[in-house]
Amino acid sequence: MQKRFQPYKQRVLEFSTLAMFAYATEVLAGPPFFTDDPAPVDYKHSEFYIFSTYDQTRSAKSAALPAFEYNYGVLPDMQLHILVPFARSIPVDASSEYGTGDVELGVKYRFIQETDNSPQIGIFPMAELATGDVNKGLGNGKTWWRLPIWAQKSWDEWTTYGGAGYVINTAEGRKNYSFAGWQLQKELSEKWTLGGEVFARQKDAVDGQSTTIVNLGGYYKFSPDFNLLFSAGHSVNGENHTVGYLGLWWSFGGDEEEVTPPTLQPAWSISQTTH
């Protein structure tokens, strides 16, 4: 016998999917993909994103309108991370809701540098704080955790990165699960970089399904420290998701070091699922 959820619980599941599919990232992610990379912000530099995400399923539409992300290079090879979303949930059979979602905090640490023959490797643990109103379907209801490890290798105009991790979520109706993703991108010109990814996660809810998404996107560089980021994708198995991301990225700070534009990382993530 299938478990029936009250409307607000259903919206919680829909929001959770947005959190992992959209902002980034649970599973993990950074703009504009689900898959992340191990490269932190340069020491004493900052980067800021303002973006929106979209996730449509058979039973609902969810969006972050807008979300804000800030990263700071607090130490060499280490950055601090915060993301604050304003979420909108539009279920088929219930009224829509809008408000602050769950705030995301994280620390990215690169512990192996890239060489000619080996990739750089890092970790990016995150906590999704239960700041969203669970009764309105704008939050998970309990703080949950993402624990990934990422690797990256570059050559000429090509860059590839990916990894795997585990999510710990003890909220009602949710499950702990593992996830993995891999991305490949190419610098087409001084202005354009395009890439694609395959991202998969195990069942994240008691009555959910394992899901795989194929995502395409990239960024356009107005200048080295101001970029437009975008992506769109669809599930190829499991739950039905159509997702999108559109955002702006700024980098600033530091006096002598050159600013490094962002690689195509994630800003959302497949975390919770819509049912």
N, C-alpha and C positions, 0 to 999 in steps of 0.2 A: 504494500500500500504506500503510495507516494506521500511524502510529508508535505503538508500545506503550510505556506508562510502567510502571515498577516501582511497587508500592503506595505507597512513601513519596513518590515524585514526584507521584503522583496526589493525595495528601493535600496536597502543597505547592500544587498548583493550586487545590484546594478552599479552603485557607486564604487564598490570595491573593484569591479572590473575596470571602471574608468581609471581608478588610481593606478592599476598595474598596466593598463593599456594606454593610458594617457600620460600621466606624468610620472613620468615618469615615473621608476621606476619601478606591482611587485611581481614583479619580478624585478627587474631592474632596468634602469635605463636612464637616458640622458638625451637631450634633443638632437635629432628628431626621431631616434630609433629606440626600440626596446633594449637591444643589445648595447652594452656600455664598453668603454675602453679603460685601460689602467693609467692613462696620462693625467696627472693632476694639473691644476692651474699653476702657472709659474710663480715662484716664490715672490711674495709681496705684491702680486698682481690680483686683480679682481675680475670677475665676469658676471654679467647680469643678463637674465632672459626675461622677456615678457611674451607669453604664448597662450594659445588656445588649443584644445584637443577635442576630438569627437569620437564617439563610439556608438554604433548602431547595432542592435541585435533584433531578433524577431519580436521581443517583448518590450523593448524600451530604447530610448535614445539618451545618452549622457554626454556632458561636455564640461570642460573647464573654461570659464569665461569671466575673467582671464585667470592665468596663474603666473606667479612670479618666482624666479629662482636666482639665488645669489651664491657664488662660490669664491672662496678666498684662499690664496696660497700662504698658509700660516707658517709653514716650514718648507725647506727643500723637499720635494717628493711627497708633500702632504697638503691636502686642501680640506677646508671645512665647507659644509654644504647645508643650505636651507631652502625649502620650497614651500610656498604658501599658495594653495589653490582656492578659487571661488568656483564651486561646483553647481551644475544644474542637472537635475534628474527628471526625465519625462517618461514615466511608465505608460503603457497602453491603457491600463485600467485603473489609473489613480491620478490625482492631481500632481502637477509638476512642483518641484521644490528648488530653491536657490539659496546658497549661503556659503560660509567658509567651510572648507573640507578639512581633512586630516593633514596637519603640518608634517612635513618630512625633514628629518635631520640626518646627516651622514658625515663620514670622514673617509676620504679616499687616500690610500697610501700605496705608493709604488716602491716595492722592495727589490726589484731586479730591473736594471737599466737595459735598454735595447743595444745590441751590438750588430756587427755585420752578419753574424751567424746565429744569433739567438734573439728571441722577442723580449720586450719589456713585460713585466708581470706586476699586478697590484690587486689590492682588495678594496671594496667599497661598501662596508656595512652601513645599513640605514635603519632608522626607527621611524615608523609611521605613527605619530602621536594621535590619540583619540580626541581630537579637538572638534571634529565635525559632529553635528547633531544627529545621533543615530536614529532618533524618533522621526526625523524627516528624511532619512535615507541618505544623509550627507556625510556619513562617517562609518567606520568599521565597528565602533562600539568598544573596542579594546585596542591598545597599542600593539602593533605587530612589527616583525623584524624581517629584513632581507639580508642575506649573508652570501655575497657573490665573490668570485675570483675571476679576474680578466687578464687576457694576454693580447699583445699587439705586435705586428711586424710590418715594416714599410720597405718598399723598394721602388725607385724611380717615382712615377706618378701614382703608384698603387699603394693602398693601405688595407690591411685586413686585421680584424680583431674579433674576439669573442670569449666565451667562457661559460661557466655554470655556477649554480648556487642553490641555496635552500631558503625557504620562507617558513617562518614560525608564526602561526596565526591561531589563537585559541578562542576567537570570538564565536558566538553561537552560529552554527551552521557552516563554519569554515573548517579547513583542513590545512595541516602543514603539507608542503609539497616542494619538489625540486623543479628547476628550470634550466634551460640552456639556450644559447643563441650564437649565431656567427654572422658577421657582416663583411662585405667587400666593397671598396669605393675606389674611384679613379678621379684624379684631378684633370679635368678636361681642358682647362685654361686658367689664366690668372683669376678669373671671376667665378667659374663654375666647377663644382665638385658634385658628382652623383654616385649613388651607391644603392645596395640592396641587402636585405637580411632575411634569414629564416630564424624564427624564434618559437620555442615550444615550452610548454609547462604541463606538469601533471595535473590531475584533478585538484582544484583548490577549494571545493565545497563538498559537503556530504553527498549531495545529489548532482554534482557537476560532472564534467568530462575533461579529459586531457585535450589540449588545444594547441594547434600549430598555426602560426601566422607568417605570411610572406609580405614584406614591406619594402617599398621603393621610395627614395627621397634624396635629399642633398641640401646644398646651400649655395647661395649667391653672395659673393663678397662685394658689397658696396665700397668697402675699404678694409684694410687688414684688421681693424678693430670694430667693424660694424657689419654684421651679416644677416641675411634672411635665411631661415631654415624651414624646411617643409618635408612632409612625407605622407604617404597614403598606402593602405594595405588591406588585406582581407584574409580571413582564416581559410585554410585548405583542408582542415579536418577538425572534428570536435565541435565545440560551440560556434555558432555563426556570429562573426564580428566583422564589421566594416569600420576601419579606424582612419583618423587623419590627424595631422599636426601642422601648425603654422605658427612661427614665432620670429622674434628679433633678438639678436645677441650683440652685446657690447662688451669690450674688454678695456680695462684701464688700470693705471697704477704702475709702480716701478719706475725707476729713473733711467737705468742703463740697459736692462734686458729688453730684447725685442719681443713684441707681443706675438704669441702663437695662436692662429685661428683655431677654432674648435674642430676636432674630428667629428664625423657623423656618429655621435653617441646617442643615448636614449634620453628622453625627457618624459617618458611615460613608461608604463610597464604593464604586463599581463599579470594581474594579480588576481583580482577577484573576478568572479564570473557572473554573468547575467543568466538568469534562468527564466 
